[in-house]
């Protein structure tokens, strides 16, 4: 419901802006590149013209679009990572206000062997298999990021540089092996209205494509994204943590 409401608000905002724009200025008089400032100047709103012009001067339409794009790609990657992790976690049973997780012996970590990674003994997820998937998924994100960094220098790869090609082959082998370990772990069989198909391949492919697109962003876009992220963390830790409804239900 939250996603639907957010999309509806975005639609209303976009629709309202462009409707107002075409009502303010005939479409054949709109100038590409500075549409909003020229529209305000056309109807005599000089202060609004300067405000919008200054904003575009400091940020630029392309920079704003790139900043929004990188935020969206990071969000999609986090969602795909969470889908990959949660599918292999033990079922949680809510009793009262606490969640009781399936327990296992303390010596579970001692039984982690190579045979256990490829041939788990339990048909249902366990705390041990959940931790294995968590660690393997984190390694895969790191390896996929390194692979995208290497692929960003594709002219060097096309030139036949053996060193770079060897790095790509090594990364692909590691990614394939770790993906096989995750694939061998038992998945949760909890009934849901919708389940992402082709796990773990589809979430990993989504992360790979998102990271590849993020590698095309400029250094300035990453710097602005870092500043906004730090501001978000500051607001969250200064206000959000103390007013969290999960930790403070009252």
N, C-alpha and C positions, 0 to 999 in steps of 0.2 A: 504494500500500500504506500509506503514511504517513497519507493522508487517511482511509482505511478504519479504521485502528487508532485514530486520533483520534476519529472518530465513534463507534466501539464503546466507547471509554473514557467519552465523554460520556453515551452511553446507559446504561452501567452505573452511572455516578454519579447520574444523574437517577432511574433506576429504583430504585437502592438507597435514595436519600433518601426518596422518596415511599413506598416499601414500608415502610421503617422508621417513617415518620411515621404511616401508617395502622395499623401494628402497635402503636405506642405509645399512640395515642389513637383511640377510635372516631370514625368519619368525621363523625357528627352532632354531635360536640363540638368540631370544629375551627372556630376563629374566623378569618374572613377578615381579612387585613392583618397578623396577628401569629401565624401558624400555628406556626412553629418555636419561638419563645419559650414560647408557651402549652403546646406539647407537652412541652418539657423541664420546665416547672413542674408539669405534670400528674403526671409520674412522679417528681417530687421531686429533679430535677437543678437545683437553684437556681443553682450557678455557671455552668452552661452557659446557663441562661436569661438571666443578666445579660450574659454575653459576647455572645450573639446580639442581645440588646436594644440594647446599646451600639453594636454594629456597624450595626444598622439605623438607630439614632438619628443617627450621623455620616454615613452614606451614603444610606440609604433604598433600598428595593427598586426604586423607579422610577429612581433615579439609577444604580444598578448595572445595571439592564436597558438604560438608555440608553447607558451607557458600553460595555457589551458590543455593543450594536447599532452604535454608531459605529465601533468597531474592525472589526466584520464588514464594514460597508459600505466602509470604506477598503480593506480587503483585497480585496474583490470588485472595486473600481475599479482597483486596481493590477493584478490578474490580467487584467482586460479590456484595460487599457492595454498590458500585455506581449503579449497575444495579437495586438493590432493592430500592434505594432511588429515582432514576430518574423516574422509572416506575410510581410512585405515585405523581409526581410533576405536577403543572399546566402547560399547554402548554405555550411556549414563542413565541412571534411574534416579529421578528426582523424588526425594522423600522429605516432606516439610520444606525447609528453606535450604537444605544442603543437598549436594549431588554426591551420590555414592558410586565410586568407580570400582569395577571388578578388580579384586585384589589377587595378587600372586605372591609366591614365596619370595623372601628377600634375596634368595640366591638365584633369581631369574637372570641377572646379568652374567652370572658365572656359566650359565648354560648357552650363552650366545656363541655359536660355532659357525664355521663356514657351511656346514651341512644344514644347520638351522636357518641360515639366511636364505638358502635356496629351496629348502624343503621344511617349512614350518610344521611343527607338530600339532598345532591347533587349527581347526577349520574356521574359527571365529577370531577376531582381533583380540589381542592381549596387550597389557601395558608394555611388554617387551617389544612386540611387533610394532606397536604404535611409536615407540621411541626409535626403532630402526627406520621407519618411514620418515620420521621427523628429521633425523640426521641425514639420511640419504637425500631427502628433498632439499635440505639446505645446501648440501654439496652440489646438487644438480643446478640450483639457482646460481651458485658461484661459477660452475663450469660453463653454463649457458652464457653468463655475462662475459666470461673470458673468450668464449667462442665468437660472440657478437663483436667484441673488441677486435679480434683478429680479422673477422670477415669484413669489418669496416675498411680494412686496407686491401680491398679486393684487387686493385691494380697490381699489388706486389704478388698476390697469389697467381694471377693470370700470367705474370711474367715468368713463372716456373721456379720461383725461389724454393729450394728444397727445405730450408729451415722452417719457413712459414707453413709449407704444406705438411711437414712432419708434425708441427704443433697442432694443426687442424685435425689430422688423423688421430693423434693421441687423445685430443679432447673428445672426438667422436667415439672413440673406443671406451673411454671412461664414462661418458654419458650413457652409452648403450648398456654397459655393464651395470651401472647403478640403477638405471631404469628397469633392467631385468630383476634386480633384487627387490625393488618396490613392487613390481608386477607379481612376484611370487608370494607376497605377503597377503594374508586373508583380509578381505574387505568386509565392511559392516553390512549386515543384511537387514537393517532396520527399514520398515516400510515407510516410504516417503512419496509425496505427490509427484515429485520430479527428481530424477537423479541424472547428473551429468554423465553421458555415455563415454565409452572408450577411455576410462581412467586406467592408467596414468598418462596415456599418450596425449589426449586432448588438452589437459591442463598444461603439460610441459610444452606442447606446441604453441599454446596461447602465450605462455611466458616468453618463449623464444622469439615469437613475432613481435611482441610488445617491446622487448629489450632491443631487438634489431631496429625498430622504429625510433626508440629513444636514443640510440647511438647516432642518429642523423641530426640530432639537435645541436645547436651551437653552444659554445662555452658560456656565452652570455645568458642563454636560456637556463642552463644548469645553475648559474650563479643566482639568477632571480628566483629559481625554484628553491634553492638552498635557503635564501633569505626568508621566503614565505614559509618554508617548512620550520625554520627556527622560530619564527613568530608564532606559528601554530603550536609548537611544542611549549613555548613560553606561556601562552594562554591556557593550554591544557593543564600543565603542571601547577600554574599559579591559581587557576580557578576551577578547571574541570574536575580535577582529582578530588578536591574537597566537596564538590557538589554532585558527585557521581551517584545516580540513583541505585546502582548495583551495590556499591560499598556502603552507601548511606540510604537505605530504603525509607527511612522516616523523614 
